[in-house]
Amino acid sequence: MKILILGAGQVGRTAAYHLSREPANEVTVVDANEDILRDLQDRLDIRAVAGHASHPTVLEAAGIADTDVLVALTSSDEVNIVACEIAHALYRTPTKIARVRAPEYTTRTQLFTEGALAVDVWISPEQLVTEYIARLLSYPGALQVVDFADGRVQLVGVRARRDGPLVGRELRTLREHLPDTETRVAAIYRNERLVRPSGDTVIEENDEIFFVAASDDLRRVMAELRRSEDPVRRLVIAGGGNIGFRLARTLEKSNQVKLIERDARRARRISELLENTIVLNGDAADEELLVEENIDSADVFAALTNSEEANVLSAMLAKRLGAKRVMALINRPSYGELMENHSIDIVISPQTITIGSLLAHVRRGDVVRVHSLRRGAAEAIEAVVHGTQERSQVVGRRLEQIKLPSGASIVAIVRGENVIMAHHDTKFETEDHVIIFLTDRRHIDAVERLFQTEA
């Protein structure tokens, strides 16, 4: 598949990294900064073209004529939209994805209907990150929470604590503890190493456990792995940028929200737009300010500024001053690995969250949802089964008959309104939505082929 990425910023570089690692893809990146392109070419197997991303001559030089997927990820909404329009008008590019951030565009849904703008899919990293954080706050104690099948099924990552009833016991006892609850453990990570779950696997303290369950059952399963935590009531947000502002607006009706913004003009502006949020003009890394605002009574401190260094420092300070749980927006994976589970409870990676939305529209077969997990090391996919028993490698077969690649496991099926946990004798039907967990992303191509219908 030929993929053309416009923009080599943080999101564009992450997209290039993930997409170029898949052997079936030929990736070209366009950016005006030749130094960034040279660095990318040194690191990745890609083609690079320097120039303005929406100029027809630059798009032609980048191979737009035979591109399968255009991914416009520059920092300008207008450049991204115009590039999609040009690709459609001159070359009828099959799939056009654009990063669109401004609410002035995204709230006008009629702009993205058929016959309007030539953008097949628009993504807003800020909105995706906001929704991701809001889901995390709904399940105190979770490290990751991702949705499948329109929210009917969720995959959750949680760290086992000593006070959890299942800790120190075999995994098979989960059914005894929760006889009326269907769940499936997809993977266990112990000291950063994968432990393949089986019935006799003993859960240990600090294990990072990924399990899938119907949304209504999540809290019961989490309570087996760690003591139930009180709902989040008091939230302090550092940073009044797009993400911080959106999060405050999302949560201010149900939570007590304080927002700290360093820029006085921006603080005044967002205080006029927010209804119930207390907006403070100041530095979130100012110890005196945090103490004065009773940070020790905060359930969550979320550092969401544009500076990851400031996020790390303010989150560490808030933790030291007594905030129950702290999270920080960090772009560099190396920072996240150093900080998570030590000084900072949860590291939020905008690139990891955004890339899943992109991958769902790039993958072959009917892949409707992709979530990148553990800083991109693992992945969870929702694929739809199509075809007849004669033309499909899945339809009419039991799970034990399907040749899954190493590191891949089918953990759940959504059939109509029913959520079914996958077992060895589970038989697949056409139109089933299948949830697959991959601990090794190198086998994605094999999984995609498995769900393609034979001609």
C-alpha positions in Angstrom: 0.0 0.0 0.0 1.3 3.4 -1.0 0.9 6.0 1.8 1.8 9.7 1.6 2.2 11.6 4.8 2.1 15.4 4.8 3.9 17.0 7.7 6.8 15.6 9.8 5.9 17.1 13.1 5.4 14.9 16.2 2.2 13.2 14.9 3.6 12.9 11.4 6.9 11.3 12.5 5.0 8.8 14.8 2.7 7.9 11.9 5.7 7.4 9.6 7.4 5.2 12.2 4.5 2.9 12.7 3.4 2.7 9.1 6.9 2.1 7.7 7.4 -0.8 10.1 4.7 -2.8 8.3 6.3 -4.6 5.3 3.3 -4.1 3.0 3.5 -0.3 3.2 5.5 2.1 1.0 5.7 5.4 2.9 6.6 8.9 1.6 6.8 11.9 3.8 6.5 15.6 2.7 7.7 18.5 4.9 9.3 21.9 4.3 12.1 21.2 6.8 14.9 19.3 5.0 16.8 18.6 8.2 13.9 16.8 9.8 13.4 14.8 6.6 17.1 13.8 6.5 16.9 12.6 10.1 13.7 10.6 9.4 15.4 8.9 6.4 18.4 8.0 8.6 16.0 6.3 11.0 13.3 4.8 8.8 12.8 3.1 5.5 10.9 5.9 3.8 11.0 8.3 0.9 11.2 12.0 1.6 10.2 15.0 -0.4 10.9 18.6 0.7 8.3 21.3 -0.2 5.0 22.9 0.7 2.5 20.1 1.5 -0.5 21.4 -0.5 1.3 22.5 -3.7 0.3 20.3 -6.7 3.9 20.1 -8.0 5.2 18.9 -4.6 2.4 16.3 -4.3 3.2 15.1 -7.8 6.9 14.7 -6.9 5.8 12.7 -3.9 3.8 10.3 -6.0 0.2 11.4 -5.4 -0.8 9.9 -8.7 -0.7 6.3 -7.5 -1.1 6.9 -3.7 -3.6 4.7 -2.0 -3.9 6.8 1.3 -3.1 10.5 1.8 -2.5 11.4 5.5 -2.4 15.2 5.9 -0.9 15.9 9.3 0.7 19.4 9.0 0.1 21.9 11.8 -2.3 23.9 9.5 -5.9 22.7 9.1 -6.2 24.7 5.9 -3.1 23.2 4.3 -4.4 19.7 5.2 -7.9 20.3 3.8 -6.6 21.9 0.6 -4.2 19.0 0.1 -7.1 16.6 0.3 -9.1 18.7 -2.2 -6.2 18.7 -4.7 -5.7 15.0 -4.3 -9.4 14.4 -5.0 -9.8 16.8 -7.8 -6.6 15.9 -9.8 -6.0 12.3 -8.9 -9.1 10.8 -7.2 -6.9 9.5 -4.4 -9.0 6.7 -2.8 -8.6 7.6 0.9 -7.8 11.1 2.3 -7.3 11.6 6.0 -6.8 15.1 7.4 -5.8 16.4 10.8 -8.4 19.1 11.6 -8.2 20.8 15.1 -10.2 24.0 15.0 -13.7 23.7 16.5 -14.8 26.1 13.8 -14.4 23.2 11.4 -15.0 20.2 13.5 -18.3 21.3 15.0 -19.7 21.9 11.5 -20.3 18.2 10.7 -22.0 19.0 7.3 -18.5 20.0 6.0 -17.4 16.4 6.1 -20.4 14.8 4.6 -20.4 13.3 1.1 -20.3 15.9 -1.6 -18.8 18.6 0.8 -15.1 18.8 1.6 -13.0 16.0 0.0 -11.9 14.7 3.4 -12.9 11.1 4.0 -11.7 11.0 7.6 -10.8 13.9 9.9 -8.9 13.4 13.1 -8.3 15.8 16.0 -5.5 14.6 18.2 -6.6 17.1 20.9 -10.1 15.7 20.9 -8.9 12.1 21.0 -6.6 12.8 23.9 -9.4 14.6 25.8 -11.7 11.7 25.3 -9.0 9.2 26.4 -8.2 11.1 29.6 -12.0 11.5 30.4 -12.3 7.6 30.1 -9.3 7.1 32.4 -10.9 9.4 35.0 -14.1 7.4 34.8 -12.2 4.3 36.0 -9.8 5.3 38.8 -6.9 3.0 39.0 -6.8 2.1 35.3 -3.7 2.6 33.2 -5.4 2.5 29.9 -9.1 2.2 28.9 -10.0 1.7 25.2 -13.4 1.1 23.5 -14.6 -1.4 21.0 -17.9 -2.1 19.4 -19.2 1.4 20.0 -18.4 1.2 23.7 -20.1 -2.2 24.4 -16.7 -3.8 25.1 -13.6 -2.2 26.7 -10.0 -3.3 27.1 -8.4 -2.1 30.3 -4.9 -2.1 31.6 -4.5 -2.2 35.4 -1.7 -2.7 37.8 -2.4 -5.4 40.4 -2.1 -4.3 44.0 -1.5 -6.3 47.2 -5.0 -5.5 48.4 -6.6 -7.1 45.4 -8.5 -10.4 46.2 -7.0 -12.2 43.1 -3.4 -11.2 43.9 -1.4 -14.3 44.9 -4.0 -16.7 43.4 -4.2 -18.5 40.1 -6.0 -16.8 37.3 -8.6 -19.6 37.0 -10.0 -18.5 40.4 -11.3 -15.3 38.8 -14.4 -17.3 37.6 -15.0 -18.5 41.2 -14.8 -14.9 42.4 -17.0 -13.5 39.6 -19.3 -16.4 38.6 -21.8 -14.2 36.8 -19.2 -12.0 35.0 -17.5 -12.8 31.7 -14.0 -11.5 31.2 -10.8 -12.6 29.5 -7.2 -11.7 30.4 -5.4 -10.8 27.2 -1.9 -10.3 28.5 0.2 -9.9 31.7 3.4 -7.8 31.9 5.7 -8.5 34.8 8.8 -6.4 35.3 8.3 -5.2 31.6 8.3 -8.8 30.3 5.3 -10.6 28.8 3.8 -13.4 30.7 1.3 -15.4 28.6 -1.8 -15.9 30.7 -3.2 -19.4 31.4 -5.4 -20.8 34.1 -2.5 -21.6 36.4 -0.8 -18.3 36.1 -0.5 -16.7 39.6 -1.2 -13.0 39.7 1.6 -11.1 41.4 1.7 -7.6 43.0 2.6 -4.9 40.4 1.7 -7.1 37.4 0.3 -5.0 34.6 -2.8 -6.8 33.4 -4.8 -6.2 30.3 -8.3 -7.7 30.3 -11.4 -7.3 28.2 -15.0 -7.3 29.5 -18.4 -5.8 28.7 -18.5 -2.2 29.8 -21.0 -2.9 32.6 -18.6 -5.5 34.2 -15.3 -3.5 34.2 -15.5 -2.2 37.8 -16.2 -5.6 39.2 -13.2 -7.1 37.4 -10.9 -4.2 38.4 -11.9 -4.7 42.1 -10.5 -8.2 41.9 -7.0 -6.9 41.0 -6.9 -3.8 43.3 -8.9 -2.2 46.0 -11.7 -0.1 44.5 -10.9 3.6 44.5 -13.3 6.5 45.1 -14.6 8.3 42.0 -12.7 11.3 40.9 -14.2 14.5 42.3 -11.5 17.1 42.5 -9.4 17.7 39.5 -6.5 20.1 38.9 -5.4 20.8 35.3 -2.1 22.4 34.5 -2.3 24.1 31.1 -5.2 25.9 29.4 -4.3 24.9 25.8 -6.6 22.9 23.5 -6.5 19.7 25.6 -6.6 21.3 29.0 -9.5 23.6 28.0 -11.4 20.8 26.4 -11.0 18.5 29.4 -12.2 21.2 31.8 -15.2 21.9 29.6 -16.0 18.2 29.5 -15.8 17.5 33.2 -16.7 20.8 34.9 -20.4 19.9 35.2 -19.7 16.7 37.2 -16.4 17.5 38.9 -14.7 20.3 40.9 -12.2 21.5 38.4 -9.4 24.0 38.8 -7.2 25.0 35.8 -3.8 26.7 36.1 -2.7 28.7 33.0 0.5 30.6 32.9 -0.4 33.1 30.1 -2.6 35.9 31.6 -4.5 36.7 28.4 -5.2 33.0 27.7 -6.4 32.6 31.4 -8.8 35.5 31.0 -10.1 34.1 27.7 -10.8 30.6 28.9 -12.3 31.8 32.2 -15.0 33.6 30.1 -15.7 30.4 28.1 -15.8 27.9 31.0 -18.8 28.0 33.4 -17.9 26.1 36.6 -14.1 25.8 36.4 -11.9 28.0 38.6 -9.2 29.4 36.3 -5.9 30.5 38.0 -3.2 32.6 36.3 0.1 31.2 37.5 2.8 28.6 37.1 1.8 25.0 37.9 5.3 24.2 39.1 5.0 26.9 41.7 5.0 25.1 45.0 3.5 28.0 46.9 0.5 28.2 44.4 -0.1 24.4 44.6 -0.1 24.4 48.4 -2.4 27.5 48.5 -4.8 25.7 46.2 -4.9 22.6 48.5 -3.2 20.2 46.0 -3.1 17.6 48.8 -6.9 17.3 48.5 -6.9 16.8 44.7 -7.9 13.3 43.4 -6.1 13.9 40.1 -3.5 16.4 38.9 -3.2 16.4 35.1 -0.2 18.3 33.6 -1.3 19.1 30.0 0.8 22.0 28.9 2.7 22.2 25.6 6.0 21.6 27.4 6.7 18.1 28.5 9.5 19.2 30.8 7.0 21.5 32.6 4.6 18.6 32.7 7.1 16.3 34.3 8.2 18.8 36.9 4.7 20.0 37.9 3.4 16.4 38.1 6.3 15.3 40.3 5.8 18.3 42.5 2.1 17.7 42.8 2.7 14.1 43.8 5.2 15.1 46.4 2.7 17.6 47.8 0.0 15.0 48.3 -2.1 14.8 45.1 -3.5 11.2 45.1 -2.8 10.5 41.4 -0.9 12.5 38.8 -0.7 12.2 35.0 1.4 14.1 32.5 1.3 14.7 28.8 4.7 13.5 27.4 5.6 13.2 23.7 9.0 11.4 23.9 8.6 7.7 24.6 11.9 7.5 26.4 10.6 10.1 28.9 7.4 8.1 29.4 9.3 4.9 30.1 11.5 6.6 32.7 8.6 8.3 34.5 5.6 6.0 34.5 5.1 4.0 37.7 7.8 5.9 39.5 7.3 9.6 39.8 4.2 9.8 37.6 1.2 7.5 37.8 0.1 7.7 34.2 1.9 9.1 31.1 -0.4 10.3 28.3 1.1 10.0 24.8 -0.7 12.0 22.2 1.0 10.2 19.4 0.1 6.7 20.7 -3.5 7.7 21.1 -3.7 9.4 17.6 -1.9 6.6 15.7 -4.7 4.1 16.5 -7.2 6.3 14.8 -5.0 6.5 11.7 -4.2 2.8 11.6 -7.9 1.8 11.5 -8.2 3.6 8.1 -5.0 2.2 6.7 -5.3 -1.5 7.5 -6.5 -4.1 5.0 -9.6 -6.1 5.7 -12.5 -4.6 7.5 -10.6 -3.2 10.5 -12.9 -0.8 12.3 -10.8 0.0 15.4 -7.1 0.0 16.3 -5.6 0.9 19.7 -1.9 1.2 20.3 -0.9 -0.1 23.7 2.1 0.1 26.0 3.7 3.0 24.1 3.2 1.3 20.7 4.7 -2.1 21.7 1.4 -3.9 21.6 -1.9 -3.4 19.8 -5.6 -4.2 20.0 -7.7 -4.5 16.9 -11.4 -4.8 16.2 -12.0 -6.6 12.9 -15.3 -7.6 11.2 -15.7 -11.1 9.8 -17.1 -11.3 6.3 -17.8 -13.9 3.6 -18.9 -17.5 3.6 -17.2 -20.6 5.0 -15.7 -21.3 1.6 -14.3 -17.8 1.1 -13.2 -16.9 4.6 -10.5 -18.4 6.8 -12.6 -17.6 9.9 -16.3 -18.1 9.2 -17.7 -21.4 10.5 -14.5 -22.3 12.2 -13.8 -22.8 15.9 -11.1 -20.7 17.6 -8.8 -23.7 18.0 -8.9 -24.2 14.2 -7.7 -20.7 13.3 -4.0 -20.4 12.7 -3.1 -17.2 14.6 0.4 -15.8 14.3 2.6 -15.8 17.3 1.7 -13.2 19.9 -1.9 -12.8 18.6 -5.0 -13.9 20.6 -8.7 -13.5 19.9 -10.1 -12.4 23.2 -13.8 -11.5 22.6 -16.5 -11.4 20.0 -19.4 -8.9 19.7 -22.4 -10.6 17.9 -25.2 -8.2 17.5 -25.9 -7.0 21.1 -24.1 -9.9 22.7 -20.6 -9.9 24.1 -19.0 -13.3 24.0 -15.6 -14.1 25.5 -13.6 -16.3 23.1 -12.8 -19.9 24.2 -11.2 -22.7 22.2 -14.5 -24.0 21.0 -16.1 -20.6 20.1 -17.3 -20.7 16.5 -17.3 -17.6 14.3 -20.1 -16.3 12.2 -20.2 -13.7 9.4 -20.5 -10.1 10.7 -19.0 -10.9 14.0 -16.8 -8.1 15.5 -13.7 -9.8 16.7 -11.3 -8.2 19.3 -7.7 -9.3 18.8 -4.8 -8.5 21.1 -1.3 -8.5 19.6 1.8 -8.5 21.8 4.1 -8.4 18.7 3.2 -5.8 16.1 5.4 -7.5 13.5 2.6 -10.0 12.8 -0.1 -7.4 12.0 0.2 -8.3 8.3 -0.7 -11.9 9.0 -3.7 -10.9 11.1 -5.0 -8.6 8.4 -4.8 -11.4 5.8 -6.7 -13.7 8.1 -9.7 -11.5 8.0 -9.7 -10.7 4.3 -12.2 -12.5 2.1 -10.8 -14.7 -0.6 -11.8 -13.9 -4.2 
